[in-house]
């Protein structure tokens, strides 16, 4: 769920030897399946809920991973602990999608898991890579004139001392109530903050709960395909809603297809569902400034890259 545009003319500061070829070849998954994925379709209201990978080290299911509808670039990001813009290769790395499942010993560490993914890519896609460092565009997240417009999050209650486990937060509703603006209304998830992403009829929304500015900068890094550093000096956690147009973005939202016409999505689906007519939205830069009281200032700096030397589009059979 990505597209990165890197300019060839930028100076190369350092260039590593082939990377990943010297990884421990004995670190492999117990079993792995790599298959082309079927594209998802919006629901009757034109809504696409983004779902990411599940399982693996540090999760409730450490012995198994499930990567649904994943681009090869997303897998590379996990394998090498890199961001989208740090992966340089053919354009189809963003567009070709795969369903990947794999099993491993439950005590596998995150470092071992990454090597397993690297070996899987080398085995199934005949992939070879190397590292480079280049001077690339990036952004600083700063406070705009007039100050921040976000609401500081309420302080969470201290954990109990009686040894009892805290009650689990309520799950997200499968069919959330729709708000007057045509977006679903998410409950205030006390004790389970996060930054939720929703795509509705070509419109995008971030709902942040208990989020720091570093959390926001990290999400913006993924969406803009450029490094975003927090320079706000804001130390609190915040609740906020950011609604914007994803048109022209290089991140995951920019890769989503438009909603289909007719009953499956688009203007007819919005009217059939009783949603209000959508108003033109600002792009993410204008929305951050007008809705959050923050600003993205462009700059340049060194960025480490993983460069794909060779990769085959069709994986070998499972």
C-alpha positions in Angstrom: 0.0 0.0 0.0 3.5 2.8 -2.4 5.4 4.9 -5.0 8.8 6.6 -4.5 10.4 8.8 -7.1 14.1 9.2 -6.8 16.2 11.4 -9.0 19.2 9.7 -10.6 21.2 12.9 -10.8 21.6 13.2 -7.0 25.2 12.6 -5.8 26.0 9.3 -4.3 28.0 9.8 -1.1 28.6 6.1 -0.1 28.0 2.9 -1.9 28.0 -0.4 0.0 28.8 -3.8 -1.3 26.0 -6.2 -2.2 23.8 -6.3 0.9 21.8 -9.3 2.0 23.8 -11.8 0.0 26.0 -12.5 3.1 23.0 -13.0 5.4 22.8 -16.3 7.3 21.3 -18.6 4.7 20.3 -21.1 7.4 17.7 -18.6 8.8 14.6 -19.6 6.8 10.9 -20.0 7.5 9.7 -23.4 8.5 7.1 -23.1 5.7 6.2 -20.2 3.4 3.6 -19.5 0.7 3.9 -16.6 -1.8 0.9 -16.1 -4.2 -0.4 -13.2 -6.4 -3.1 -11.4 -4.5 -6.7 -10.6 -5.7 -7.4 -6.8 -5.6 -9.8 -5.7 -2.8 -13.0 -4.0 -3.6 -14.8 -1.2 -1.7 -17.9 -2.0 0.2 -21.4 -0.7 -0.8 -20.6 2.7 0.6 -17.3 3.0 -1.3 -15.2 2.5 1.9 -11.9 0.8 1.9 -10.4 -0.1 5.3 -6.7 -0.5 5.2 -5.4 -3.7 6.8 -1.7 -4.4 7.4 0.4 -7.4 8.1 -0.2 -9.5 11.2 1.8 -11.9 13.3 5.5 -12.4 13.8 7.9 -11.5 16.6 6.5 -9.3 19.3 2.9 -10.0 18.5 0.2 -12.4 19.9 1.0 -14.8 17.1 4.9 -14.9 17.0 5.1 -18.2 15.1 3.2 -17.1 12.0 2.9 -14.1 9.7 0.1 -13.2 7.3 0.7 -10.4 4.7 -2.5 -9.9 2.8 -2.4 -7.9 -0.5 1.1 -6.7 0.1 3.3 -5.0 -2.5 6.8 -6.3 -2.7 8.1 -2.9 -1.6 6.2 -3.3 1.7 7.8 -6.7 2.2 11.2 -5.1 1.5 10.5 -2.4 4.0 9.9 -5.1 6.7 12.8 -7.2 5.6 15.4 -4.4 5.8 13.7 -2.1 8.4 13.4 0.7 5.9 10.7 3.2 4.8 9.0 3.3 1.4 11.2 6.0 0.0 14.4 4.1 1.0 13.6 1.3 -1.5 14.8 1.9 -5.1 13.7 -0.5 -7.8 11.3 -1.1 -10.7 7.9 0.6 -10.5 6.0 -2.7 -10.3 7.4 -3.2 -6.7 4.5 -0.8 -5.8 1.8 -2.2 -8.0 2.2 -6.0 -8.0 0.5 -7.5 -4.9 1.0 -10.8 -3.1 -0.5 -12.8 -0.3 2.3 -14.1 1.9 2.0 -16.5 4.8 4.9 -18.1 6.7 5.6 -20.0 9.9 8.7 -19.9 12.2 9.7 -20.9 15.7 7.8 -18.8 18.2 11.0 -17.6 19.8 12.4 -16.1 16.6 13.8 -12.6 17.2 13.0 -9.6 15.1 16.5 -9.6 13.7 16.3 -13.2 12.7 12.8 -12.7 11.2 14.1 -9.9 9.0 16.9 -12.2 7.7 14.3 -14.9 7.0 12.3 -12.4 4.9 15.5 -11.4 3.0 16.2 -15.0 2.3 12.6 -15.6 1.2 12.9 -12.7 -1.3 16.2 -14.0 -2.6 14.8 -17.5 -3.0 11.4 -16.8 -4.5 12.2 -13.6 -6.5 15.9 -14.1 -7.1 16.5 -10.7 -5.6 19.9 -9.1 -5.0 20.4 -5.6 -3.5 23.0 -3.1 -2.3 23.1 0.0 -0.1 23.7 3.6 -1.0 23.4 7.0 0.8 22.0 10.0 -1.1 21.0 13.6 -0.4 17.3 13.7 -0.8 14.3 16.0 -0.1 12.7 15.8 3.3 10.4 17.8 5.6 10.4 19.3 9.1 7.1 19.3 11.0 6.9 22.7 12.7 4.3 24.7 14.5 2.5 27.1 12.1 1.8 30.8 12.8 -1.0 31.0 15.4 0.0 27.9 17.2 -1.3 24.3 17.3 -5.0 23.6 16.9 -5.0 20.1 18.3 -6.6 19.0 21.6 -4.3 17.6 24.2 -5.3 14.0 25.0 -6.7 13.2 28.4 -4.3 11.5 30.8 -4.9 7.8 31.0 -5.7 6.4 34.4 -2.8 4.8 36.2 -2.7 1.0 36.2 -4.1 -0.8 39.2 -1.8 -2.1 41.9 -3.9 -5.2 42.8 -2.3 -7.3 40.2 -5.4 -7.7 38.1 -5.0 -7.3 34.4 -6.6 -4.2 32.9 -9.8 -4.9 30.9 -9.3 -5.2 27.2 -10.5 -2.2 25.2 -13.6 -2.7 23.1 -13.0 -3.9 19.6 -13.6 -1.6 16.7 -17.2 -2.0 15.4 -17.5 -4.0 12.1 -20.2 -1.6 10.9 -19.5 1.8 12.5 -22.0 4.6 12.5 -21.7 7.1 9.7 -21.2 10.7 10.6 -22.8 13.7 8.8 -19.6 14.2 6.7 -19.9 10.7 5.2 -17.0 9.2 7.3 -17.5 6.5 9.9 -17.4 7.6 13.6 -14.8 5.7 15.6 -15.3 5.4 19.4 -12.8 7.0 21.8 -10.7 4.0 22.6 -9.5 4.7 26.2 -6.3 2.9 26.8 -5.7 2.0 23.2 -4.6 5.1 21.3 -3.5 5.0 17.7 -3.5 6.7 14.4 -6.3 5.3 12.3 -6.5 5.8 8.5 -9.8 5.8 6.6 -10.4 6.2 2.8 -13.9 7.1 1.7 -14.9 7.9 -1.9 -11.5 9.5 -2.8 -11.3 11.3 0.5 -8.8 10.5 3.3 -8.9 10.9 7.0 -6.4 10.4 9.9 -8.0 10.0 13.4 -5.3 10.3 16.0 -5.8 9.4 19.7 -3.1 9.7 22.3 -0.6 10.6 19.6 2.8 12.4 20.0 4.2 14.6 17.2 6.8 11.9 16.6 4.0 9.5 16.0 2.4 11.9 13.5 5.8 12.6 11.8 6.3 8.8 11.4 2.9 8.4 9.7 3.5 11.4 7.4 6.9 9.9 6.5 5.1 6.8 5.1 2.4 8.8 3.3 4.7 11.4 1.7 7.5 9.0 0.8 10.0 11.4 2.3 11.5 11.6 5.8 9.5 13.9 8.1 11.2 14.9 11.4 9.5 16.4 14.4 10.7 19.9 15.0 7.5 21.2 16.8 9.0 20.9 20.4 5.5 19.8 21.5 5.8 17.1 24.1 2.2 16.3 24.9 0.0 13.6 23.4 -2.9 14.8 21.3 -6.3 13.8 19.9 -7.0 15.1 16.4 -8.8 14.5 13.1 -7.1 15.3 9.8 -9.3 15.2 6.6 -7.6 15.8 3.2 -7.5 14.9 -0.5 -5.0 12.1 -1.2 -4.7 13.1 -4.9 -1.1 13.3 -6.0 0.3 11.6 -2.9 3.2 9.1 -3.2 2.3 7.0 -0.2 -0.2 4.1 0.3 -3.3 6.3 -0.2 -2.0 7.5 -3.6 -1.9 3.9 -4.7 -5.6 3.1 -4.0 -7.8 2.9 -7.1 -10.8 5.3 -7.3 -14.1 3.9 -6.1 -16.1 2.2 -8.9 -19.1 4.0 -10.4 -22.6 2.9 -9.7 -23.8 1.0 -6.6 -20.3 -0.1 -5.6 -19.0 3.4 -4.9 -18.6 6.9 -6.2 -21.2 9.7 -6.3 -24.2 7.4 -6.9 -23.2 5.2 -3.9 -22.8 8.3 -1.7 -26.3 9.6 -2.7 -27.9 6.1 -2.2 -26.4 5.9 1.3 -27.8 9.4 2.2 -24.3 10.9 2.5 -23.9 14.7 1.9 -22.3 15.9 -1.3 -18.5 15.9 -0.8 -16.9 19.3 -0.6 -13.5 20.0 -2.2 -10.7 19.1 0.2 -7.2 20.6 0.8 -4.2 18.5 0.0 -2.4 17.1 3.0 -0.1 20.1 3.3 -2.9 22.6 3.4 -5.0 20.4 5.7 -2.2 20.0 8.3 -1.8 23.8 8.5 -5.5 24.7 8.6 -6.7 21.8 10.8 -3.8 21.0 13.1 -1.9 24.4 13.2 1.3 22.7 12.0 3.4 23.1 8.9 5.6 20.9 6.7 8.8 22.8 5.7 11.0 21.3 2.9 14.7 20.7 3.4 17.3 18.2 2.2 19.5 15.6 4.0 21.3 12.2 3.7 19.1 9.2 3.3 20.2 5.5 3.3 18.7 3.5 0.5 18.3 -0.2 -0.5 18.8 -0.5 -4.3 17.4 -3.5 -6.1 20.0 -4.9 -8.5 17.9 -7.8 -9.8 14.4 -9.1 -9.1 12.0 -11.3 -11.0 8.4 -10.4 -11.2 7.0 -13.9 -10.9 7.9 -15.8 -7.8 9.0 -19.4 -7.9 6.4 -22.0 -7.0 5.6 -22.6 -3.3 
